[in-house]
């Protein structure tokens, strides 16, 4: 894209990037939390069954 186009639409790009970042965070954070919980749960179950 040309610098003129970017300058003309820079506020739109910022808005789009902010919205996309929020959308990614909206699904990525819960997925990460579930992954951590599964990992901790798997470690606890493994530790109990090994003893």
Helices and strands as residue ranges (DSSP letters): H 3-8, H 10-50
